[in-house]
Amino acid sequence: MQANTKDIKQISVFKTLLHAKSMSENPINFFQSNLDESDGIIECRLPYHFILTDRPEIIRQFFQKNHKNYIKTKIVRNDLGRAIGNGLLTSNGDYWLRQRRMIQQGFNKQRLKVISTIMVNEIETYLQQVMEPLAEQQLEIDCTDEMAALAFRIVGKSLFGQSVNEQQMQLMREVIRQVQEFVVDCLRKPYLKPLYFLSGYNRRVTKLIERGNEMILNIIRTRKANNQKEDDLLQMLIESKYEDGSSMSEQQILEESIILMVAGHETTAMTLSWTFMLLAQHPTIEQQLLASILQAIGGAQPSMTDLHKLDYSYQVLEESMRLYPPAWIVDREPLEDDTVEGYSVKKGVDVAAFIYGLHRNEKYWPEPDKFDPERFSVDNKKRHKPYTYLPFGGGPRICIGQHFAMMEMQYVLAMLLRRYRFQLTHEAAIELHPLVTLRAKNGIRMRVSKR
């Protein structure tokens, strides 16, 4: 320990083993209770060695102030990287910066304006083909599954346009689902890795990934060979240029496409499902939101020019992501020793931001468990302490698609709420099921009906 540094509370291996079963299902309560008993920072050694914190000033150190010292962890680089490639989510250093600068240019206002039309068309198709028959019969749905299906269609069409068909979309979705389960299993139950190998689980997942990759590569090659020009994100990736005038290879386009698919549907789907749950639990806020939507756009299809008028939907989504942040934990690996807020951080010992706990910390959020979109009014947002709200991360690695995601979610809320009512169909509390993103255990069961 360096001189004049404070001790970090150590969570004993025995205590961790005692809660191993519950932690493998949902580590949030274990993390939260131990952080509450400490100074907001703890050190754990199982399932691997890491430091966990929900203190914004410490999180800011490795997200922003000294971000060059903190890279994506081995879990992301190796376990996740092997599955989805070396794209923006998993890469580091100069390569990441070069990719980020180039792809960032593609998410410009003009590109988003074209993509917004694709979004609205896909939502309308979903309403006609899926939601309308469900509402006619007032059937029960799993809101999580429905929002995942919708979000996947939106990002799939935004990325590949008319180059992808329904069968291909289903394969991509299945690949992503199985990869997520595999990565989480390897993280929380590392002792089962030999069994995964012997049972052929590794091989089955690898073959599924290879099928998905080959399918996407064929889409990329067909687009380039036919010299097609489409207003979608794939075209942006193909046409993007580095500073020296060169373009990405097919493998790079593949990897960045997969990252956009993974990050672009999972987080929005989870946020939307939690939002519909919260609105069903708070009918007064739901009515206020519905009134604001009707006042802003009436029965017309929304567009980018309407987004500023849908400001209350933005507040609702922000508050939903505060209570249920899709990226509930974010980790980094220090390249060199560091000292932050009097604590010593050692090279090679991962540090993790407990975003769920940060967003519900009563030091920064009065009545932290209350659903209150007014926290995100223009005036109230000015009072937020920096780095106490991080639904899209922070610093240079803040999510590149956050504007894409917020626009998509505003459209979904506007178009669904003015036509349908969503009511919870069970009394029991909905349990958390944190995987790579924050899910609901057993889904969110709701009945949909016409207004």
N, C-alpha and C positions, 0 to 999 in steps of 0.2 A: 504494500500500500504506500502511495506517495505521501510525503509530508503534508500535513494540514488538509488532508482529504477526509470526507465523512464516510462512515461505513454504510454500505448498502445492506438492507435486511436480507439475510439468506433464508430461503425456503428449504427446509431440510428434505433430503431424499425420502426419509421415512414418511414425512407429512404428505409429500407428493404421491408416494406409492399408496398411502392410505386412501387417497381420493382418485386413484388412477382410473377406475371404471367410469366415474362420473365425468372426469376430465376428458376421457376419450370421446364422450358424447357431447359435452358442453363445458369447456374450461372457463367460461365467462364468470360464473359465480365464484369459483376458486380464485381466479385472478383478482376480482373486485374485492373480496373479503380481505385478502392479504395486502392489497394496496391500501385499503382503508385503515388497516392496522399499522401501516408504516408511514413513511414520509412521501408516499406516492411513487415509490421506486423500490423494486424488489429484484432479487437475483435467484433464478431457478436453475436446476441442473437436469431436470427431466421434463419432457422426453429428450431435450438437448439443453446445452448450457446457453442461457441468455439472460439479459437484463430487461425488465418490463417496467414501463412508466406510463402514468396518465397526467404528468405535469407538462404544461404547454411550453415552459421555458426550456426544458430538457429536450422535448420533441423538436423544438425549433432549431436546436443546436445541430442535430443530425439531418434534419430536413432542409435547412437553409443556411445557417451561419457557417457551419463547417461541413457542408454537404459533400465536398470533394473527398473527404476522409471516409465517407460511408457509402458502401456499394450494396447492391442487391445480394442477399445472403446465398449460401450454398444451396439451401432448399429451393430458392427461386431459380438460381443459375443451373443447378443440376437436375433436381427432381422435376420441376416445372419446365425448365429449359429443354430437357430431353423430349418432353411431350409436345411443346408448342413452339420450339425453336428460339432463335436468338434475336427476337424482335424488341420493340421499345420497352415492353414490360420486363424483360429478363436481361437485357444487355447492360453494359456498364462503360464508363470511361469515354475515351475519344470516339469510339465507334457509336455508342449511344448518342452522344452529342451531335455527331454528324447526321445520324438518322433523324433525330428529333428536329433539328433545324430544317431539314429538307421537307419532312412530312408536315411540320407545322404550317408551312406555306400553303399546303393543300386544303387546310381547314379555314379558308378565307370566307368572307361574307358571300361572295358570288357562288362559291361551291356549295355553301350551306343553303343558299336560296334554292338551288336546283334540288338538293337533297331533301329540303323541306317539302317539296311537291311530291317526291317519292314517298315520304313518310305519311303524308295525309292520304294519299291514294291507297297505301297498304292498310292503314287504319280503317278506312272506309270499306275496303274489301273484307277485312276481318269482321266488321260490324254486320255486313250483309250476309256473309257466309257462315259465321260462327255465332256471334252474339245475338243476332235477331231470332234465330230458331230457339236458342236457349231461353231468351226472355219471353217468347211467345208461350212457352210451356212452364215458365217460372222454375226452371231446373236448378239444382244445386251444382256448383262448380268448385274446383280448387283454384282459387284466384291466383295462386303462385304459378301453377301450371299454365293457366290461360295467359297470364302476363308474360311468362317465359316464351310461349309460342308466338305471341304477338311481337314481342321485342326482337325475337330471333328473325322473324319475317322482315321486320323493318330494317335491321342492320344487314341482313343478307341481301335484300334488294338495294339498299343504299350502297353496299360494297360491290356487288356483282351485277346489278341491274337485271336485264333480261337474259343474262348469260347463265343463270342458275335456275333449275327446275325444282319442283316440289320434292322429288325423290332425293336429289342432291342436298337440299336443305335438311331433310330428315337425317341423312347420314352425318352431316356436319354437326347437327345438334346432338346426336348420339355419341359422337366422338368426344365432344366437349363435356358431356355429362359423365362419361366413364373416366375421362382423364381427371376431372375434378375429384371424383371419389377415390381414385387411385392415389393421387398426390396427398390428399388428406389422410388416407390410411397409412401411407408411408411415413408421414410426419408424426401422427399421434400414436401409431403402433409400430415403431421401427423394429421391434422384436419379431414381427411377423414377416419381415422381408424375405428370409430364407424360405418360408412356407409359400409366399407368393411366387418365388422362383420355381420351387419344386412342383407346385400345383399347376403351373402353366399360366397363372394369372398375368404375370409380366408379359409373356409371349402373346397372349390374346389381346391385351391392351396395345402392345406394340404393333401388331398386325392391323388393328382397327385404325390406329393413327396413320399407318402407312397408306391404307385405303383412302382415308380422308385427304391426306397430302397429295396423293396422286390425282385425285379428282380435282382438287383446286389447281394443281399444276396444269392439268388439261384445260381448265377454263382460261388460265393465264395464257397458255400457248396458243389456244384457238383465237383469243382476242388479238394477240400480237400478229399471228399469221394472217388473219383476215383483215388486218389493219382497220379494225372496227373503232369507231369513236363513240363512246357513250358518256353521258354525264353522271358518272358514279365514282366511288372512291377507288375502285380498281384502276380506272383510267388515270386518276390522279397519281397513284403509285407508279404506274407504267411511265407516265410523262414527266414525273419529278426528276430534277437534275441536281447533282452535286455542284459545288462551286467550280469544279474543273470541267463541267459540262457532261460528265459521265452519268449513266443511269444505274438503277439497281439491277442486280442479276435476278433471274427467275426465282432462285432460292430465297433471296432477300424479299422479293415481292410476296412469295408464299408465306414467309415467316411474319411479315408485317400484316398480311391479310388475316392470318390466324389470330394475331393479337387483337386486331380490331373486332373480329368476330367474338372472341372470348370476353374481352373487356366491354364491348359495345352492347351486349345483350344481357349479360348476367346481372350487372349492377342496376341497370334501369328496370329490369323485370322485378328484382327484389324490392326496389324502392316503390314501384307502383303497387305491388301486392300489399306491402305494409301500409301504404297511403290509403288504399281502399278500406283496409281494416280499421285504420284510425278514423276515417270519415264515418264509417258505419257505427263506430263507438261514440262519435261526437256529432249528432245530427244537426245541432245548431251551426257548427262550423261548416258542415256539408251544405246546408242551405245558403250560408253566406257565400261559399265558393260558387255554388250553382248560380246564384243571383249575379255574382260578379262576371261569370262567363257569359250569361245571357245578355247582360248590359254591354259587355265588350264586343261580342261578335254575333249575338242572336243565334240564328240557325245556320249562319254561313260557315263555310269551311275556313278554318284558321290558316293564316299565312305568317311569314316572318314579320310583316309590317304590323301584325296584331299582337306580337309577343309582349310589347311594353304595356298593352292594355290588359293583359292577363297577369298582372302583377301579383294578385292575391294567390293565384295558383302557384306562382313561384315561391311565395312565402310558405304555403302549405307543404310543398315538396321539400323545401329547406328544413322545415321543422320535422318532417317525417324522417329525413336523413340524419337529423340530430339524434332522434330517439332510436332509429334503426339504421346506423351507418352500414352501407353494403360492404365496404372494406373495413371490417370491425377491428382489425389489427394489421399493422404494417411494420415490417422489420428491415433492418440494415446490418451490415457487417463492417466494423471499423478496420481500416487498413493500418492505422497506427494508434498508439495510446492517446487518450484524450482526457481532459478534465472539464466537466460541465456542472455548474451550480455546486461546486465543491465535491463532486463525486468523481472517482477515477473509473474510466472506461478503458478496458484493456483490449489491445489488438486481438482480433479473432473471436472475441466474445460478442455474439449478436446482441443488438439492442432492438427493442420492439415498442412501438407506440400503441397503447391500448386505446384505440379511438372510441370504442363503445363506452369505456369508463370516463374518458375525457369529456365526451358529449353529455354525460349525465352527472358530472361533478358539480355538487351544490356550491362549491366555491365560485363557480363561474356562471351557473345557471340556476336562478331561484326556482323552487319547485321543479327540480330537474326531470321528474317523471311525468309531468303534466304536458299534454299536447296543446301548444299555444303558438299558432303561426304568427301572432303579433310580435314575437321575439325578433322576427326578421323583417319588420317594417323598416323603412328607410332610416328613421330616427333611431330606432333601437339597435340596428346593426352597427351604428357608429360607436356604440358603447361596448361592443364585444371586445374582449381582450384578444390580442393576436395569438393565433395558434391554439385557440380553444374550440375551433370548429373546422374540421378537416375531412369532409365527405369525399373529396377528390384528391386527398393528399395535400402536400404543400411544397414550397420551394421550386427549384428548377424542374423537378420531376412531377409536378402537379399534372393530373390527368389531361392528356392532349385533347380528349373528346368531350370535355365537360359541357361545352356550349351545345354540341350535338346532342348530348344526353338530356340536358335541361329542355331544349326545344322539343325533342321527342316526347318527353314526359308531360310537358304542358299541352301538347296536341292531344295526347291520349286522354288526359283528364277532361279537357274541354269537350272532346267528341263523345266520350262514353257517358260522362255524368249528365249531360243535358238530355240523354235519351233513355238511360237506364238507372235503376236503383239497385244498390248492392247491400244485402243484409246478411249479417253473420248468422249461421245456422246452428251454433252450439254455444253452450254456456261456459264450458271449461276454458280456463286461461290458455292462450296459445303459447306454447313453449318455444324457446329459442333453439335453433339447431345450426350453430356456426360452422360452416365449411370454409371454402376459400372466401365465399361471401356469407352474409348473415341471412340465414333462411329460417322459416318456421317449421318446427317439427310437425310432421304429418300434414303440412300444408295449411292453408287458410280457407276453410269451407264457407262459401257464401251462396245465397240464392239471388239470382238476377231476375229482374222484372222490368217491364216498361214503365216509364213515368206517366 
